[in-house]
Amino acid sequence: MLRIVLYPHPTLSFEAQPIVRVDVKLKKLIDEMFELMYEFRGVGLAATQVDLPLRMFVINESGQKGCGEEQVFLNPVLSQPKGTEEAEEGCLSLPGVYAPVRRPKQVHIQAYDLKGREIKQTVDGFLSRVIQHEHDHLNGVMFIDRIPEANRLEIEEKIEEVEVQYEEERREGLVGDSAAIEKGRREWLKRYCGG
């Protein structure tokens, strides 16, 4: 059973590793990721947000099961950023925290779907922002890392509330200690990343 991990869970700062194997279990994990995303009213969810050190994320711009298009991106690479725009972002690993983030307006994504087919697409607008946000997670970057210090001060209290919630989950045993997290990470990497 996957759970969305809260900031500052260590996996959120990991750099996810490329996937070299897709199996039935990985497909079930992706189904679970979509279910969690819908349950918490998100539009995207990265593997690192569910304590998986794998380079993949899922997106459905509608945020609703049965509506819109479900997209899975394995081993995504972003390039050719163009323009800039600022818009408010939030994150399922930082519930209740929102801030304006400046990002490129348009990017090109190259990735693979679950059947191994290559995805090559230039995206803009909301989809571009969601893809960039989730791609950041795979590099251990949170949206709060991309905002100016003055703006960060405005949301510091909300961030601290999430940190308190994370510590409560640790005390209740919902989050493993660092040794357990590292052991789980190694097992996932061995299974799907060849090492």
C-alpha beads as a LAMMPS data file, in Angstrom:
LAMMPS data file: protein, C-alpha beads

195 atoms
194 bonds

1 atom types
1 bond types

-500.0 500.0 xlo xhi
-500.0 500.0 ylo yhi
-500.0 500.0 zlo zhi

Masses

1 110.0

Atoms # bond

1 1 1 0.000 0.000 0.000
2 1 1 1.428 3.330 -1.070
3 1 1 1.075 6.510 0.959
4 1 1 1.830 10.091 0.021
5 1 1 4.813 11.156 2.095
6 1 1 4.915 14.573 3.695
7 1 1 7.680 17.154 3.627
8 1 1 10.463 16.780 4.823
9 1 1 10.466 12.995 4.202
10 1 1 13.979 12.005 2.982
11 1 1 12.746 10.465 -0.298
12 1 1 11.508 13.903 -1.382
13 1 1 15.132 15.027 -1.589
14 1 1 16.400 11.915 -3.438
15 1 1 17.288 12.072 -7.103
16 1 1 15.148 9.318 -8.634
17 1 1 16.867 6.731 -10.835
18 1 1 15.991 5.656 -14.398
19 1 1 13.735 2.627 -14.767
20 1 1 15.096 -0.271 -16.818
21 1 1 12.303 -2.776 -16.170
22 1 1 8.501 -2.640 -16.283
23 1 1 6.486 -5.477 -14.777
24 1 1 2.988 -6.203 -13.464
25 1 1 3.899 -4.906 -10.006
26 1 1 5.071 -1.561 -11.420
27 1 1 1.801 -1.232 -13.323
28 1 1 -0.126 -1.880 -10.081
29 1 1 1.970 0.760 -8.309
30 1 1 1.059 3.242 -11.033
31 1 1 -2.642 2.386 -10.599
32 1 1 -2.242 3.052 -6.868
33 1 1 -0.542 6.361 -7.609
34 1 1 -3.506 7.464 -9.717
35 1 1 -5.927 6.423 -6.944
36 1 1 -3.986 8.422 -4.342
37 1 1 -3.780 11.402 -6.664
38 1 1 -7.554 11.392 -7.128
39 1 1 -8.235 10.793 -3.432
40 1 1 -6.253 13.895 -2.494
41 1 1 -7.492 15.952 -5.458
42 1 1 -4.193 16.295 -7.229
43 1 1 -3.446 16.534 -10.939
44 1 1 -0.008 14.930 -10.802
45 1 1 2.001 12.636 -8.556
46 1 1 5.679 11.712 -8.723
47 1 1 7.069 8.368 -7.566
48 1 1 9.237 10.058 -4.938
49 1 1 6.054 11.389 -3.328
50 1 1 5.040 7.816 -2.516
51 1 1 8.530 6.829 -1.310
52 1 1 9.610 5.226 -4.603
53 1 1 13.054 6.320 -5.888
54 1 1 12.010 5.765 -9.520
55 1 1 11.983 8.240 -12.426
56 1 1 8.283 8.283 -13.186
57 1 1 5.208 10.372 -12.588
58 1 1 1.514 10.280 -13.407
59 1 1 -0.740 13.135 -14.537
60 1 1 -4.391 13.781 -15.218
61 1 1 -5.058 17.484 -15.756
62 1 1 -8.729 17.053 -14.799
63 1 1 -7.858 15.670 -11.358
64 1 1 -10.926 13.424 -11.551
65 1 1 -11.124 9.696 -12.107
66 1 1 -12.991 8.887 -15.314
67 1 1 -12.441 12.398 -16.731
68 1 1 -9.576 13.736 -18.756
69 1 1 -6.568 11.741 -19.898
70 1 1 -4.370 9.652 -17.625
71 1 1 -0.716 9.960 -18.623
72 1 1 2.285 8.007 -17.341
73 1 1 5.808 9.298 -17.956
74 1 1 8.777 6.975 -17.410
75 1 1 12.335 8.367 -17.452
76 1 1 11.228 11.859 -18.530
77 1 1 13.726 14.413 -19.854
78 1 1 12.778 18.069 -20.269
79 1 1 14.408 20.425 -22.764
80 1 1 13.865 23.535 -24.918
81 1 1 12.291 25.816 -22.274
82 1 1 10.639 28.905 -23.747
83 1 1 9.126 32.002 -22.183
84 1 1 8.239 32.476 -18.522
85 1 1 5.060 32.770 -16.538
86 1 1 4.086 32.795 -12.895
87 1 1 1.179 30.877 -11.367
88 1 1 0.197 29.498 -7.982
89 1 1 1.261 25.952 -7.160
90 1 1 0.567 23.516 -4.372
91 1 1 1.800 20.015 -3.618
92 1 1 0.257 16.851 -2.194
93 1 1 3.366 16.445 -0.020
94 1 1 2.818 19.967 1.359
95 1 1 -0.957 20.063 1.960
96 1 1 -2.373 23.543 2.478
97 1 1 0.768 25.307 1.202
98 1 1 0.401 27.456 -1.935
99 1 1 2.675 30.032 -3.530
100 1 1 3.332 31.639 -6.937
101 1 1 6.126 29.943 -8.887
102 1 1 7.858 31.294 -12.004
103 1 1 8.537 28.620 -14.634
104 1 1 9.133 28.356 -18.377
105 1 1 5.853 28.690 -20.251
106 1 1 6.709 25.896 -22.684
107 1 1 8.931 22.790 -22.514
108 1 1 9.632 19.715 -24.595
109 1 1 9.262 16.348 -22.851
110 1 1 10.783 13.088 -24.020
111 1 1 9.762 9.999 -22.020
112 1 1 8.294 6.498 -22.344
113 1 1 4.872 5.102 -21.565
114 1 1 4.164 1.765 -19.881
115 1 1 4.313 -0.098 -23.196
116 1 1 7.775 1.239 -23.952
117 1 1 6.562 3.668 -26.605
118 1 1 8.488 6.902 -26.825
119 1 1 6.688 10.130 -25.979
120 1 1 7.973 13.306 -27.640
121 1 1 5.822 16.326 -27.050
122 1 1 6.078 20.087 -26.712
123 1 1 3.683 21.323 -24.036
124 1 1 2.626 24.693 -22.717
125 1 1 0.151 26.219 -20.305
126 1 1 -1.120 24.223 -17.330
127 1 1 0.160 20.858 -18.596
128 1 1 3.666 22.307 -18.961
129 1 1 3.553 23.557 -15.358
130 1 1 2.329 20.220 -13.998
131 1 1 5.002 18.292 -15.911
132 1 1 7.734 20.642 -14.670
133 1 1 6.469 20.393 -11.080
134 1 1 6.466 16.572 -11.144
135 1 1 9.802 16.430 -12.979
136 1 1 11.300 18.603 -10.214
137 1 1 10.241 15.979 -7.663
138 1 1 12.316 13.378 -9.518
139 1 1 15.349 15.616 -8.972
140 1 1 14.645 16.149 -5.279
141 1 1 13.304 19.681 -5.825
142 1 1 10.107 20.983 -4.187
143 1 1 8.138 23.937 -5.516
144 1 1 9.025 25.875 -2.355
145 1 1 12.684 25.626 -3.437
146 1 1 11.793 27.726 -6.504
147 1 1 10.232 30.708 -4.774
148 1 1 12.027 33.870 -3.584
149 1 1 12.976 34.036 0.098
150 1 1 10.464 36.851 0.765
151 1 1 7.593 34.716 -0.563
152 1 1 8.851 31.713 1.400
153 1 1 8.629 33.707 4.636
154 1 1 4.927 34.289 3.937
155 1 1 4.240 30.534 3.910
156 1 1 6.784 29.430 6.530
157 1 1 4.100 28.893 9.175
158 1 1 2.140 26.572 6.870
159 1 1 5.326 24.650 6.034
160 1 1 6.032 24.232 9.749
161 1 1 2.516 22.804 10.239
162 1 1 3.300 20.104 7.646
163 1 1 6.635 19.395 9.348
164 1 1 4.799 18.890 12.669
165 1 1 2.364 16.515 10.951
166 1 1 5.328 14.585 9.488
167 1 1 6.912 14.257 12.951
168 1 1 3.610 12.969 14.340
169 1 1 3.518 10.318 11.598
170 1 1 7.085 9.301 12.502
171 1 1 6.162 8.932 16.169
172 1 1 3.133 6.822 15.221
173 1 1 5.352 4.514 13.152
174 1 1 3.790 5.512 9.816
175 1 1 7.223 6.607 8.588
176 1 1 10.226 4.300 8.913
177 1 1 13.526 5.392 10.388
178 1 1 16.393 6.350 8.072
179 1 1 17.739 2.769 7.960
180 1 1 14.331 1.385 6.901
181 1 1 13.917 4.120 4.277
182 1 1 17.383 3.386 2.843
183 1 1 16.723 -0.384 2.823
184 1 1 13.453 0.131 0.937
185 1 1 15.180 2.463 -1.498
186 1 1 17.883 -0.116 -2.280
187 1 1 15.262 -2.827 -2.855
188 1 1 13.301 -0.683 -5.326
189 1 1 16.474 0.312 -7.164
190 1 1 17.584 -3.302 -7.439
191 1 1 14.209 -4.383 -8.825
192 1 1 13.581 -1.593 -11.329
193 1 1 16.829 0.274 -11.931
194 1 1 19.314 -2.541 -12.263
195 1 1 21.364 -1.720 -9.197

Bonds

1 1 1 2
2 1 2 3
3 1 3 4
4 1 4 5
5 1 5 6
6 1 6 7
7 1 7 8
8 1 8 9
9 1 9 10
10 1 10 11
11 1 11 12
12 1 12 13
13 1 13 14
14 1 14 15
15 1 15 16
16 1 16 17
17 1 17 18
18 1 18 19
19 1 19 20
20 1 20 21
21 1 21 22
22 1 22 23
23 1 23 24
24 1 24 25
25 1 25 26
26 1 26 27
27 1 27 28
28 1 28 29
29 1 29 30
30 1 30 31
31 1 31 32
32 1 32 33
33 1 33 34
34 1 34 35
35 1 35 36
36 1 36 37
37 1 37 38
38 1 38 39
39 1 39 40
40 1 40 41
41 1 41 42
42 1 42 43
43 1 43 44
44 1 44 45
45 1 45 46
46 1 46 47
47 1 47 48
48 1 48 49
49 1 49 50
50 1 50 51
51 1 51 52
52 1 52 53
53 1 53 54
54 1 54 55
55 1 55 56
56 1 56 57
57 1 57 58
58 1 58 59
59 1 59 60
60 1 60 61
61 1 61 62
62 1 62 63
63 1 63 64
64 1 64 65
65 1 65 66
66 1 66 67
67 1 67 68
68 1 68 69
69 1 69 70
70 1 70 71
71 1 71 72
72 1 72 73
73 1 73 74
74 1 74 75
75 1 75 76
76 1 76 77
77 1 77 78
78 1 78 79
79 1 79 80
80 1 80 81
81 1 81 82
82 1 82 83
83 1 83 84
84 1 84 85
85 1 85 86
86 1 86 87
87 1 87 88
88 1 88 89
89 1 89 90
90 1 90 91
91 1 91 92
92 1 92 93
93 1 93 94
94 1 94 95
95 1 95 96
96 1 96 97
97 1 97 98
98 1 98 99
99 1 99 100
100 1 100 101
101 1 101 102
102 1 102 103
103 1 103 104
104 1 104 105
105 1 105 106
106 1 106 107
107 1 107 108
108 1 108 109
109 1 109 110
110 1 110 111
111 1 111 112
112 1 112 113
113 1 113 114
114 1 114 115
115 1 115 116
116 1 116 117
117 1 117 118
118 1 118 119
119 1 119 120
120 1 120 121
121 1 121 122
122 1 122 123
123 1 123 124
124 1 124 125
125 1 125 126
126 1 126 127
127 1 127 128
128 1 128 129
129 1 129 130
130 1 130 131
131 1 131 132
132 1 132 133
133 1 133 134
134 1 134 135
135 1 135 136
136 1 136 137
137 1 137 138
138 1 138 139
139 1 139 140
140 1 140 141
141 1 141 142
142 1 142 143
143 1 143 144
144 1 144 145
145 1 145 146
146 1 146 147
147 1 147 148
148 1 148 149
149 1 149 150
150 1 150 151
151 1 151 152
152 1 152 153
153 1 153 154
154 1 154 155
155 1 155 156
156 1 156 157
157 1 157 158
158 1 158 159
159 1 159 160
160 1 160 161
161 1 161 162
162 1 162 163
163 1 163 164
164 1 164 165
165 1 165 166
166 1 166 167
167 1 167 168
168 1 168 169
169 1 169 170
170 1 170 171
171 1 171 172
172 1 172 173
173 1 173 174
174 1 174 175
175 1 175 176
176 1 176 177
177 1 177 178
178 1 178 179
179 1 179 180
180 1 180 181
181 1 181 182
182 1 182 183
183 1 183 184
184 1 184 185
185 1 185 186
186 1 186 187
187 1 187 188
188 1 188 189
189 1 189 190
190 1 190 191
191 1 191 192
192 1 192 193
193 1 193 194
194 1 194 195
